């Protein structure tokens, strides 16, 4: 369990035999063995020069060993977004050395750990690379205390609906803040086992459900991609909760999960900078979000969200670019990003509003709008078609489909605000953080 005692974060366990994690072979990794490996790693860290450490470990078990050992040592942990050489090189500029060694030795099973607790330094910081919508990497640093306070929020808000032995597994990387919080820190701090391997396929989820009660941590893109979710219906009673973050779920997704599993995903809204802000469960297009306990909301004169939160460095108000409507009982409605309002022919256009209205067409499953600057200023639209839209594309062609979508948009927008260029994809190009990098969208329209 997680406690703050005398300005020190303390993790404690009830038994040396308690399962910390399951590896990809289904083998249980006990606290005794994990503690032994953490201590090995900690001793290795003490022999290295420099406090800024690059951490990239795709194996969730090794990642947990390094992360906790570095946190005990009070280091600054820089998390590379992925393992690509260019990404690692970028992260390395901020670091003194890179974590690389693997710790998997088996502890003496006759000797229990000296203690069933670990103390994490309040001096520990973590830095994340986030690209947002621009595609340009940005380094965002947070204290470990901020992240652990957010874990306490998750425990208070959601732990009551979960059984203690529930396994936490997911499709999102622990190298990013959502995966780190939900796939590792929350189960570790609440004495729940986590699954070390990052999942990619519905079949992996199905295999785990044969033997485990499960909490599933996913991105909107993965949840939308699982068209055959009904194949899990017979095991629905073993799914305690499904979480989604990184963007809003398409309106069609929650009813599909409710119909197949009797369970609606819980969507979490926030960012690397702010931490978690709010959550919701919905069946239809009801846009209401509920702020987490302790998060206080306000608006500036533009209608932009201003918040105070225990997940921020201090009690100072934090200004966002999210336009919101505040509701009673600490609820709110998102109304798009203020930094995604553009001007065409001196008329203002909200790109999120255009995307949302486009998705009301029976021809469209998802849409992303952007304002191109080259070779001239033009509004462009990237569209994922529904089955009906695919049929129109195949039988009538792209020009006819473009006109049908323009006719749909004319119900809401003036002709001068209609897209001039269209691209049709099977899926929007979300990155590993669940964002749509602008550079990738722009590349679709290059000659």
C-alpha positions in Angstrom: 0.0 0.0 0.0 1.0 3.6 -0.5 1.4 6.0 2.4 3.2 9.4 2.9 5.0 9.2 6.3 7.3 11.9 7.6 7.6 13.4 4.1 8.6 10.0 2.6 6.6 7.9 0.2 6.4 4.3 1.6 5.2 1.2 -0.3 4.4 -1.8 1.8 3.2 -5.4 1.1 1.5 -8.0 3.3 3.5 -11.0 2.3 6.9 -11.9 0.7 5.0 -14.4 -1.5 2.6 -11.8 -2.8 2.5 -11.6 -6.6 3.8 -8.3 -8.0 3.5 -9.2 -11.7 2.8 -11.8 -14.3 5.4 -12.1 -17.1 4.5 -13.0 -20.7 4.7 -16.7 -20.0 2.2 -16.4 -17.2 4.8 -16.9 -14.5 4.1 -15.2 -11.1 6.8 -12.8 -10.0 6.7 -12.7 -6.2 7.5 -9.7 -4.0 10.5 -11.6 -2.6 12.1 -12.0 -6.0 11.1 -8.5 -7.2 12.5 -6.9 -4.0 15.8 -8.8 -4.5 16.1 -7.5 -8.1 15.2 -3.9 -7.0 18.0 -4.1 -4.5 20.5 -5.4 -7.1 19.5 -2.6 -9.4 19.8 0.0 -6.6 23.3 -1.1 -5.9 24.2 -0.8 -9.6 22.7 2.7 -9.7 24.9 3.8 -6.7 28.0 3.0 -8.8 27.0 5.3 -11.7 28.0 8.9 -12.0 25.2 11.4 -12.7 21.7 11.9 -11.5 19.9 12.2 -14.9 19.1 8.7 -16.2 17.5 7.7 -19.5 15.1 4.8 -19.0 13.6 2.8 -21.9 12.6 -0.8 -21.1 9.8 -2.4 -23.2 9.6 -5.2 -20.7 7.2 -4.0 -18.0 8.8 -6.1 -15.3 12.3 -4.7 -15.9 10.8 -1.3 -16.3 9.3 -1.6 -12.8 12.6 -2.7 -11.2 14.5 0.2 -12.7 11.8 2.8 -12.0 11.5 1.9 -8.3 15.3 1.5 -7.8 15.9 4.9 -9.4 13.0 6.4 -7.3 14.6 5.0 -4.1 17.9 6.7 -5.2 16.2 10.0 -5.8 17.3 10.2 -9.5 15.8 12.3 -12.3 14.3 9.7 -14.7 13.9 10.7 -18.4 11.5 8.4 -20.1 12.1 7.9 -23.8 8.8 7.8 -25.8 9.9 4.7 -27.7 13.0 2.7 -28.6 13.8 4.3 -32.0 17.4 5.4 -32.3 16.5 9.0 -33.1 14.1 9.1 -30.1 16.7 7.7 -27.7 19.3 10.1 -29.1 17.0 13.0 -28.4 16.4 11.8 -24.8 20.1 11.1 -24.2 20.9 14.8 -24.6 19.1 15.4 -21.3 20.9 12.5 -19.5 24.2 11.5 -17.9 23.7 7.7 -18.5 21.2 5.2 -19.8 19.6 2.3 -17.8 20.3 -0.9 -19.7 21.2 -3.8 -17.5 18.6 -6.6 -16.9 18.0 -7.9 -13.4 16.3 -11.3 -13.2 18.3 -13.3 -10.7 16.2 -15.5 -8.4 16.4 -14.6 -4.7 17.2 -17.3 -2.1 13.7 -18.7 -1.5 14.7 -19.7 2.1 15.4 -16.1 3.0 12.5 -13.6 3.1 13.2 -9.9 2.4 14.5 -8.0 5.3 11.4 -5.8 5.1 8.1 -5.7 3.3 8.3 -2.0 2.5 10.3 0.4 0.3 10.8 4.1 0.7 10.8 6.4 -2.4 12.6 9.7 -2.4 10.6 12.8 -2.6 13.5 14.2 -4.6 12.8 11.9 -7.5 11.6 13.6 -10.7 10.4 12.1 -14.0 10.4 13.7 -17.4 8.2 12.7 -20.3 8.3 13.5 -24.0 5.0 14.5 -25.4 4.3 15.7 -29.0 0.7 16.8 -28.6 -0.9 17.9 -31.9 2.2 19.7 -33.3 4.5 16.7 -33.6 7.4 18.5 -32.1 8.7 16.6 -29.0 8.5 18.6 -25.8 10.0 17.5 -22.4 7.7 17.8 -19.4 9.0 17.2 -15.9 7.0 16.2 -12.9 7.9 15.2 -9.4 7.3 11.6 -8.3 5.1 13.1 -5.5 2.7 14.6 -8.2 2.3 11.1 -9.8 1.8 9.4 -6.5 -0.8 11.9 -5.4 -2.6 11.1 -8.7 -2.4 7.4 -7.8 -4.1 8.2 -4.5 -6.8 9.9 -6.5 -7.3 6.8 -8.7 -7.5 4.6 -5.6 -10.1 6.9 -4.0 -12.2 7.1 -7.1 -12.1 3.6 -8.6 -10.5 1.0 -6.3 -13.8 0.2 -4.6 -15.2 -1.4 -7.7 -12.2 -3.7 -8.1 -11.4 -7.0 -6.4 -8.0 -7.1 -4.6 -6.5 -9.8 -6.8 -7.6 -8.2 -10.1 -4.8 -8.2 -12.7 -4.0 -4.9 -14.4 -3.1 -5.2 -18.1 -3.2 -2.9 -21.1 -2.3 -1.8 -24.6 -0.6 1.4 -23.6 3.2 1.9 -23.0 4.5 2.5 -19.4 6.9 5.0 -21.0 4.0 7.5 -21.2 2.2 9.0 -18.3 -1.2 7.3 -18.8 0.4 3.8 -19.0 2.8 4.6 -16.2 0.1 5.6 -13.8 -2.6 3.0 -14.7 -0.5 0.0 -15.7 2.3 0.2 -13.1 2.1 2.8 -10.3 -1.6 2.3 -9.4 -1.4 -1.6 -9.2 2.0 -1.4 -7.5 0.7 1.1 -4.9 -2.6 -0.7 -4.3 -1.1 -4.2 -4.1 -2.6 -5.5 -7.3 -0.6 -7.6 -9.8 0.3 -6.1 -13.2 0.8 -7.9 -16.5 4.3 -7.1 -17.7 3.7 -7.4 -21.5 2.0 -4.6 -23.4 -1.0 -6.1 -25.2 -1.8 -5.6 -28.9 -4.5 -8.1 -29.8 -7.9 -9.1 -28.5 -6.7 -12.7 -28.5 -4.2 -11.8 -25.8 -6.9 -10.2 -23.7 -9.1 -13.3 -24.2 -6.2 -15.6 -23.1 -5.7 -13.7 -19.9 -9.4 -13.9 -19.1 -9.2 -17.7 -19.0 -7.4 -17.5 -15.7 -7.6 -13.9 -14.4 -10.0 -11.2 -13.2 -8.9 -8.2 -15.3 -8.7 -4.5 -15.4 -8.0 -3.4 -19.0 -6.0 -0.2 -19.7 -6.4 0.9 -23.3 -6.3 3.8 -25.8 -9.4 5.0 -27.8 -7.7 3.7 -30.9 -7.4 0.1 -29.6 -11.0 0.1 -28.2 -12.4 1.3 -31.5 -10.3 -1.3 -33.4 -11.7 -4.3 -31.4 -14.7 -4.9 -33.7 -15.1 -8.5 -32.5 -15.4 -7.5 -28.8 -18.5 -9.7 -28.6 -16.2 -12.8 -28.6 -15.4 -11.9 -24.9 -19.1 -12.0 -23.9 -18.8 -15.4 -22.2 -16.0 -14.0 -20.0 -17.6 -10.6 -19.3 -17.9 -11.3 -15.6 -14.1 -11.4 -15.3 -13.7 -7.9 -16.6 -13.8 -5.5 -13.6 -13.2 -2.3 -15.5 -12.0 -0.8 -18.8 -10.2 2.5 -18.9 -9.5 4.7 -21.9 -7.4 7.9 -22.2 -5.6 10.0 -24.8 -8.8 11.3 -26.6 -12.5 10.9 -26.6 -14.1 7.6 -27.6 -16.2 7.8 -30.8 -19.9 7.8 -29.9 -20.4 4.4 -31.4 -17.8 2.6 -29.1 -19.4 2.8 -25.6 -22.8 1.2 -26.7 -20.9 -1.6 -28.5 -19.0 -2.5 -25.3 -22.2 -2.2 -23.2 -24.0 -4.5 -25.6 -21.2 -7.1 -25.7 -19.9 -7.0 -22.1 -22.5 -5.2 -20.1 -19.7 -2.7 -19.2 -19.1 0.8 -20.5 -15.4 2.0 -20.6 -14.4 4.8 -18.2 -12.8 7.7 -20.2 -10.2 9.8 -18.4 -9.5 13.3 -19.5 -6.2 15.1 -18.7 -2.7 15.7 -20.1 0.9 15.1 -19.3 1.1 18.6 -17.9 -2.1 18.6 -15.8 -2.4 15.0 -14.8 -5.9 13.6 -14.6 -8.7 16.3 -14.6 -11.9 14.3 -15.0 -13.7 11.1 -16.0 -16.9 9.8 -17.4 -18.9 6.7 -18.4 -21.5 7.2 -21.2 -23.6 5.2 -23.5 -24.5 8.0 -26.0 -23.1 11.4 -27.0 -23.7 12.9 -23.5 -20.6 15.1 -23.2 -20.6 15.6 -19.4 -17.3 15.0 -17.5 -16.9 14.7 -13.7 -13.8 16.3 -12.2 -11.7 14.2 -9.9 -11.9 14.8 -6.2 -9.6 17.7 -5.3 -9.6 19.2 -8.7 -11.2 22.7 -8.7 -12.4 24.2 -12.0 -12.9 27.8 -13.3 -13.1 29.6 -16.6 -11.3 32.7 -17.9 -13.0 35.4 -20.0 -12.5 33.2 -23.2 -14.3 30.2 -21.6 -10.9 28.4 -21.3 -10.5 25.9 -18.4 -8.4 27.1 -15.4 -7.8 24.5 -12.8 -6.2 23.9 -9.4 -5.2 20.3 -8.7 -3.2 18.1 -6.3 -1.7 16.6 -9.5 0.0 20.0 -10.2 3.4 21.2 -8.7 1.6 23.6 -6.4 -1.7 25.3 -5.7 -1.3 27.9 -8.4 -4.0 28.0 -11.1 -3.1 26.3 -14.3 -4.3 27.8 -17.6 -5.4 25.4 -20.4 -6.5 26.0 -23.9 -9.6 23.8 -23.5 -12.9 25.6 -23.9 -15.4 24.3 -21.4 -18.9 24.8 -20.0 -18.9 24.4 -16.2 -21.8 22.4 -14.7 -23.1 21.9 -11.2 -21.4 19.4 -8.9 -18.0 19.9 -10.4 -19.0 18.7 -13.8 -18.0 20.2 -17.2 -18.5 19.9 -20.9 -15.6 20.1 -23.3 -16.2 22.5 -26.2 -12.9 22.0 -28.2 -9.5 23.5 -28.1 -9.2 27.3 -28.4 -5.9 26.8 -30.2 -7.8 24.9 -32.9 -9.9 27.8 -34.0 -8.9 29.1 -37.4 -9.9 31.9 -39.7 -11.0 31.4 -43.3 -12.1 34.4 -45.4 -12.2 36.4 -42.1 -14.7 33.9 -40.6 -13.8 31.9 -37.5 -14.1 28.1 -37.6 -13.7 25.6 -34.8 -11.9 22.5 -36.2 -13.3 20.2 -33.4 -16.8 21.4 -34.2 -16.4 20.6 -37.9 -14.9 17.2 -37.0 -17.8 16.4 -34.7 -20.5 17.4 -37.2 -18.8 15.5 -39.9 -19.0 12.3 -37.7 -22.8 12.8 -37.6 -22.9 11.6 -41.2 -23.6 7.9 -41.7 -20.7 7.8 -44.1 -18.1 8.7 -41.5 -16.6 6.9 -38.5 -13.9 9.5 -37.6 -12.5 12.7 -38.9 -9.6 15.1 -38.4 -9.5 18.7 -39.8 -6.4 20.8 -40.4 -5.5 24.1 -42.1 -2.8 23.6 -44.7 -0.4 26.5 -45.4 1.2 25.1 -48.5 1.0 25.5 -51.5 -1.8 27.8 -50.3 -4.1 28.2 -47.3 -6.7 25.5 -47.5 -8.9 23.6 -45.1 -8.3 19.8 -45.4 -10.2 16.9 -43.9 -8.9 13.3 -43.2 -11.8 10.9 -42.9 -12.2 7.3 -41.8 -15.2 5.9 -43.6 -18.0 3.8 -42.2 -19.1 0.7 -44.2 -21.7 2.9 -45.9 -19.0 5.4 -46.8 -16.7 2.7 -48.1 -19.5 1.5 -50.4 -20.0 4.9 -51.8 -16.3 5.3 -52.4 -16.1 2.0 -54.3 -19.3 2.5 -56.4 -19.3 6.2 -57.0 -15.7 7.4 -56.5 -13.9 10.0 -54.5 -15.3 13.1 -56.2 -18.9 12.0 -55.5 -18.0 11.2 -51.9 -16.4 14.6 -51.5 -19.6 16.2 -52.7 -21.8 14.2 -50.4 -19.7 15.2 -47.4 -19.8 18.8 -48.4 -23.6 18.6 -48.7 -23.7 17.2 -45.2 -21.4 19.9 -43.8 -23.5 22.7 -45.5 -26.3 21.9 -43.0 -24.1 23.6 -40.4 -21.3 25.6 -42.1 -21.2 28.3 -44.7 -19.7 27.2 -48.1 -16.6 29.3 -47.6 -15.8 27.1 -44.5 -16.0 23.8 -46.3 -12.9 21.6 -46.8 -11.2 21.9 -50.1 -9.1 18.7 -49.9 -10.0 15.2 -48.6 -8.1 12.1 -47.7 -9.7 8.8 -46.9 -7.9 6.3 -44.5 -8.7 3.1 -42.8 -7.6 4.6 -39.4 -6.4 8.0 -38.2 -2.6 8.0 -37.6 -2.5 8.2 -33.8 0.9 8.0 -32.2 1.8 5.9 -29.2 0.5 8.7 -26.9 -3.0 8.6 -28.5 -2.4 12.0 -30.2 -2.7 13.0 -33.9 0.6 14.7 -34.8 -0.1 17.5 -37.2 3.1 16.7 -39.2 1.7 13.2 -40.0 -1.7 14.7 -41.1 0.1 17.3 -43.3 2.2 14.6 -44.9 -0.9 13.0 -46.3 -1.4 16.1 -48.5 2.1 16.4 -49.9 2.5 16.1 -53.7 
